[in-house]
Amino acid sequence: MKRFFLENWIILVIGVSLVASMSLAIRNNYVIEENHALQQQTQRIRSLTQNILSTTMHGVDLGVRGYALTKDNNMLRPYEEAIQTTPSIFRRLDSLLSKQDYQQRGELAAVDEEIRKYVKASQEMIGMAQRDSMRQFTEMLRQDKGYDVWKKYNAFSTPLFAREDELNKQAITTYRAAMRNNLILQISILLLTMPLLYLFIVKMRRERDRRSSVLRKVDDNDRQYVFNSGEYANDDSTEINETSIHNVKKASSFISSLTEGNYQVEWDGLNEKNKKLNETTLAGNLLGLRDKLKRVKVEDERRNWVNEGLAEFSEIVRAHQQNMETLCEQSVNYMVKYLNAQQAGLFVLNEEGEDRYLKLAACYAFNRKKYIEKRISIGEGLVGQTYLEGDRVRLKEIPQGYTHITSGLGESTPRFLAIVPFKYDQKIPAIIEISSFHDLEEHQLQFLERAGEHLASAIVSSQNTVRMRELLESASQNEEQMRQREEELRQNMEELQATQEQLLRQQREATTLQKAS
């Protein structure tokens, strides 16, 4: 036995060393895996806790605000996704905390309850937006229900993050100690077995190549789906990771700016050189969304401008519809001021038998009423021709000498002209000629046409009232004339009857005298 040990002591030492090394390796690997799992668990708990704000709150808020702005059901997708994923977040978080035997899980339930209240309030806000109750929507938005959620969330997350950080530090410390033991073990094995060292080096090279391939795929995916700067980075993992994280942060910041109503936000790094490369990336899509929201905002502002103007103009028509002259003057005055124009003339159709012509009913220039007599035949000039054709005319360059009214400050005259027929019941009772230093946009011309419908209706009503009054007066005069003629006939009949009675009496007297003689 002694000889055996003497002859094979090297092999026995190597064998014992290998067994000891394997035992230590198994133990260290177990410690590493256990602590790695603990690190992943703490990171998962932190991630799920942060998802309560980043996924649930931001998703609900983004969906509700986007829908309120656009009335597009597709904008509710973040809201619906947040509703679907929230229960799963709380279930998984509760399960992980249960595994850690966390004693303050009741705070999580409080956060869950507050989230439910916030979702319910968001559903009410969506209903308000669907009913166009934007004043109630704004008032409810100002109540800031999310602050109540944040207080519950902060009360829950602050002690939880502190505890998870402590667990994570312990895990890292144990993990690093195990890694040091592994390093010593690896050096020992390396010194004892050079072939294993060679195999290990080969394996590390392969692992490096695989990691480089993965990083390149990450970089390619980031360029394909998030943002492509047009400049290719090196195979430095740190640079690639920082670029990917930076792009995600830029996307989050961009979306936050949109939710706050900032439609002037730009994607840092996106320029004319790489614009085409980002037509289908997240950066390009977000810019497209920004432009769409910007257009929607402009359209809403123009629509509100038209509706407010029509409401005010309707009050003017209602207040002065009994007096056509005042109605025309007040209407032209309001239109000139509301459109920020300089000159305007309202022509009303007049009919005298078969003669039909347009008469200037009201004229304003440079915020002053002008007393001008003007009559235009149908088909005469731009106004008469526009009336005949029935379509509006917009000129961006008025012919020299077309306008005759100038400002008291000098000879500057407007250069843009619009002639708009005011239609009612397929007829044109009036037409307006309005000029300005600036071109009238489409929504301003639409306001003129829609306001013109109200004015045309009032003018037709006023004209019909005047005609009816004239007919009633004429009928009353005819009735009085008939009554006078009837009275004259009655008097003539009475005189004729008296004459007949007198002749009969004379005849009887003559007969009596003849008999007596």
QUIFEN-V310600 format. One record per backbone hydrogen bond with DSSP energy under -0.5 kcal/mol. CO is the residue of the C=O (numbers start at 1). NH is the residue of the N-H. If there is no record, write none. Layout:
# QUIFEN-V310600
co={CO	CO}
nh={NH	NH}
This chain:
# QUIFEN-V310600
co={1	2	3	4	5	8	9	10	11	12	13	14	15	16	17	18	19	20	21	22	23	24	25	26	27	28	29	30	31	32	33	34	35	36	37	38	39	40	41	42	43	44	45	46	47	48	49	49	50	50	51	51	52	53	55	56	57	58	59	60	61	62	63	64	65	66	67	71	72	73	74	76	77	78	79	80	81	82	83	85	86	87	88	89	90	91	92	93	94	95	96	97	98	102	104	105	105	106	107	108	109	110	111	112	113	114	115	116	117	118	119	120	121	122	123	124	125	126	127	128	129	132	133	134	135	136	137	138	139	141	144	144	145	145	146	147	148	149	150	151	152	153	154	156	157	158	159	160	161	162	163	164	165	166	167	168	169	170	171	172	173	174	175	176	177	178	179	180	181	182	183	184	185	186	187	188	189	193	194	195	196	197	198	199	200	201	202	203	204	205	206	207	208	209	210	211	212	213	214	215	216	217	218	219	220	221	222	222	225	226	227	235	236	237	238	239	240	241	242	243	244	245	246	247	248	249	250	251	252	253	254	255	256	257	258	261	262	266	267	269	271	274	275	276	281	282	283	284	285	286	287	288	289	290	291	292	293	294	295	296	297	298	299	300	301	302	303	304	305	306	307	308	309	310	311	312	313	314	315	316	317	320	322	323	324	325	326	327	328	329	330	331	332	333	334	335	336	337	342	343	344	345	345	346	346	347	348	350	351	352	354	355	356	357	357	358	359	359	362	363	364	365	368	370	372	374	376	377	380	381	382	383	384	384	385	386	393	395	399	404	407	412	415	416	417	418	419	420	421	422	422	424	427	427	429	430	431	432	432	433	434	435	435	436	436	441	442	443	444	445	446	447	448	449	450	451	452	453	454	455	456	457	458	459	460	461	462	463	464	465	466	467	468	469	470	471	472	473	474	475	476	477	478	479	480	481	482	483	484	485	486	487	488	489	490	491	492	493	494	495	496	497	498	499	500	501	502	503	504	505	506	507	508	509	510	511	512	513}
nh={5	6	7	8	9	12	13	14	15	16	17	18	19	20	21	22	23	24	25	26	27	28	29	30	31	32	33	34	35	36	37	38	39	40	41	42	43	44	45	46	47	48	49	50	51	52	52	53	53	54	55	56	57	58	59	60	61	62	63	64	65	66	67	68	69	70	71	73	75	76	77	80	81	82	83	84	85	86	87	89	90	91	92	93	94	95	96	97	98	99	100	102	101	105	107	108	109	110	111	112	113	114	115	116	117	118	119	120	121	122	123	124	125	126	127	128	129	130	131	133	132	134	137	138	139	140	141	142	143	144	147	148	148	149	150	151	152	153	154	155	156	157	158	160	161	162	163	164	165	166	167	168	169	170	171	172	173	174	175	176	177	178	179	180	181	182	183	184	185	186	187	188	189	190	191	192	193	197	198	199	200	201	202	203	204	205	206	207	208	209	210	211	212	213	214	215	216	217	218	219	220	221	222	223	224	225	226	227	282	283	229	237	240	241	242	243	244	245	246	247	248	249	250	251	252	253	254	255	256	257	258	259	260	262	261	263	265	268	270	271	275	278	278	279	285	286	287	288	289	290	291	292	293	294	295	296	297	298	299	300	301	302	303	304	305	306	307	308	309	310	311	312	313	314	315	316	317	318	319	320	321	323	324	327	328	329	330	331	332	333	334	335	336	337	338	339	341	340	366	435	364	347	433	361	362	431	359	357	353	355	356	352	378	350	359	376	348	361	346	370	344	368	365	372	374	360	358	380	384	385	386	387	379	388	389	390	419	417	402	406	410	407	398	436	395	434	393	432	423	429	430	427	424	429	349	422	347	420	434	345	418	342	343	415	416	445	446	447	448	449	450	451	452	453	454	455	456	457	458	459	460	461	462	463	464	465	466	467	468	469	470	471	472	473	474	475	476	477	478	479	480	481	482	483	484	485	486	487	488	489	490	491	492	493	494	495	496	497	498	499	500	501	502	503	504	505	506	507	508	509	510	511	512	513	514	515	516	517}
